[in-house]
Structures are given as structure tokens and as C-alpha cells.
Amino acid sequence: MDLMLKLRISKLSASILLLILFLSVSTLKAQSAYHGGKGDGYAMNEVQNVVLGVETSSNFSHSVNLFPNPATTNQSLEILSSNTISFRIDIINILGQVVFSQNCEGDKTLVPLYLYKPGSYIVKIYRGGNYNIQKLVIAQP
């Protein structure tokens, strides 16, 4: 009789273990690669204002030069224009924030760089309906 009791207890234990295993497996969910933000599994909908390329309009690109580039924080950036038409300069950081903006006239404009942290910037120069975009690198002296 002791043997029969032990056999029943082991069958009951096996049944309970199978039930627990079944319940734990059925509650598992598949995980996607990304679970942040809106929870849609894709970060694409959450990325905004990213510069993927630099495009220049018309033939404006050959009439403006940045010197020196790369520059250091103890230098001034010279923006050299091939003619004296007025233009506007915007310096944009990698977050898309305009950190400098100035209307200019003449063939040479100086921008002191001591206020800027080392890193990569975009210089956007507007003249009339055209614009020129160039990359600027500012390094430690």
C-alpha cells in the first residue's frame, strides 16, 4: 500500500508540474527588437529632423569658401565670397539648432569661434533664392 500511495503522489506531482509548465509557456510573449517610445517596434516614427545629406542649390557652391576648415576654437572663421552681394550666414549644430545667424555684405566675413564647442557644424549661406551648405569642423586648439 505504501508503494501505491507513492505512485499516486508522483503522478499527481507530475501532473502539477506539467500544468505549471504549460501555464508559464502560454504566458510568454515574443519580444521585438525595440520596445521604447510608442511601442510600435520601430524607431522610425520617433526620429525627427535628421540631416541625411547636404544638397546645394544652383551653381552657388563655387562662390563661397570657408577658411580654415577644420578650425579651432581660438580662430575666426573666414567666409570668402566671390562677389559683394549681401547674404545671410547660419551656423547650425548637429542638433539642428541655429547657433549663429548674421546678415552680411562684402566679400569677406569673420566669425569668431571661441563661443562654440568643438564638433561638427553645418554652415548655411543664403543669397537671394539660393543657398550653400558646407560642413564645418571645430577642434580644440
C-alpha positions in Angstrom: 0.0 0.0 0.0 2.8 2.4 0.6 4.0 1.8 -2.9 0.6 2.6 -4.3 0.5 5.8 -2.3 3.9 6.9 -3.5 2.9 6.1 -7.1 -0.2 8.3 -6.9 1.8 11.2 -5.3 4.4 11.0 -8.0 1.6 11.0 -10.7 0.0 14.0 -9.1 3.3 15.8 -8.8 4.0 15.2 -12.5 0.5 16.5 -13.4 1.0 19.6 -11.4 4.5 20.2 -12.9 3.1 19.8 -16.4 0.2 22.2 -15.6 2.7 24.8 -14.2 5.0 24.4 -17.3 2.0 24.8 -19.7 0.8 27.9 -18.0 4.2 29.5 -17.9 4.9 28.8 -21.6 1.5 30.1 -22.7 2.0 33.4 -21.0 5.4 34.1 -22.7 5.2 36.7 -25.4 7.6 37.2 -28.3 9.8 40.3 -27.9 10.5 42.6 -30.8 13.9 44.2 -31.3 12.8 47.7 -30.0 10.3 48.4 -27.2 11.0 52.1 -26.5 8.9 55.1 -27.2 5.4 54.5 -28.7 5.9 50.7 -28.5 5.3 50.2 -32.2 8.5 48.2 -32.6 10.1 50.7 -34.9 12.1 53.8 -34.0 11.4 55.4 -37.5 8.4 57.3 -36.3 10.3 58.8 -33.4 13.3 60.2 -35.3 12.8 63.8 -36.5 15.0 66.5 -38.0 17.9 64.3 -39.1 20.2 65.6 -41.8 20.8 62.7 -44.2 22.6 64.7 -46.9 23.8 68.1 -47.9 22.4 69.5 -51.1 23.4 72.8 -52.7 21.1 74.8 -55.0 22.3 76.1 -58.4 25.9 76.9 -59.0 26.2 78.9 -55.8 28.6 76.3 -54.2 31.7 77.5 -56.0 31.4 81.2 -55.0 31.7 80.8 -51.2 34.6 79.3 -49.2 35.2 78.6 -45.5 38.7 79.1 -44.2 40.2 77.5 -42.1 38.2 74.3 -42.1 38.8 72.4 -39.9 39.2 75.3 -37.5 40.0 75.6 -33.8 38.1 77.5 -31.1 40.8 80.1 -30.9 40.5 81.1 -34.5 38.0 83.1 -36.6 36.2 81.5 -39.5 36.6 83.5 -42.7 33.7 83.3 -45.1 35.0 84.4 -48.5 32.6 85.3 -51.3 33.5 85.7 -54.9 31.2 88.8 -55.2 29.9 91.5 -52.8 26.2 90.8 -52.9 24.6 90.7 -49.4 23.9 87.3 -47.9 22.9 85.6 -44.6 25.0 83.1 -42.7 23.5 80.4 -40.3 25.7 78.1 -38.3 23.8 75.0 -37.2 24.9 72.5 -34.6 24.3 68.7 -35.0 21.0 69.0 -33.1 19.6 71.3 -35.8 19.8 74.4 -33.6 20.9 77.7 -35.2 23.8 78.8 -33.0 24.8 81.8 -35.2 22.9 83.9 -37.7 24.1 87.2 -39.3 23.3 89.2 -42.4 26.5 90.1 -44.2 27.7 92.4 -47.0 31.0 92.3 -48.8 33.4 89.6 -50.0 34.8 88.6 -46.5 33.1 87.9 -43.2 34.8 86.9 -40.0 33.0 84.7 -37.4 34.9 84.2 -34.0 34.7 80.6 -33.0 35.7 80.9 -29.3 32.0 80.6 -28.3 31.5 77.3 -29.9 32.2 73.8 -28.6 34.4 71.5 -30.6 32.4 69.4 -33.0 30.7 69.3 -36.4 28.5 72.1 -37.6 26.6 73.0 -40.8 27.2 76.4 -42.3 24.2 77.5 -44.5 24.7 80.6 -46.6 21.6 82.2 -48.2 21.8 84.6 -51.1 18.7 85.6 -52.9 16.7 82.5 -53.5 19.8 80.3 -53.4 21.7 78.7 -50.6 25.0 77.0 -50.0 25.6 74.4 -47.3 29.0 73.3 -46.1 30.3 71.2 -43.2 32.4 73.0 -40.6 34.6 71.1 -38.1 35.7 73.0 -34.9 38.5 71.3 -32.9 40.3 72.0 -29.7 43.4 74.3 -30.1 
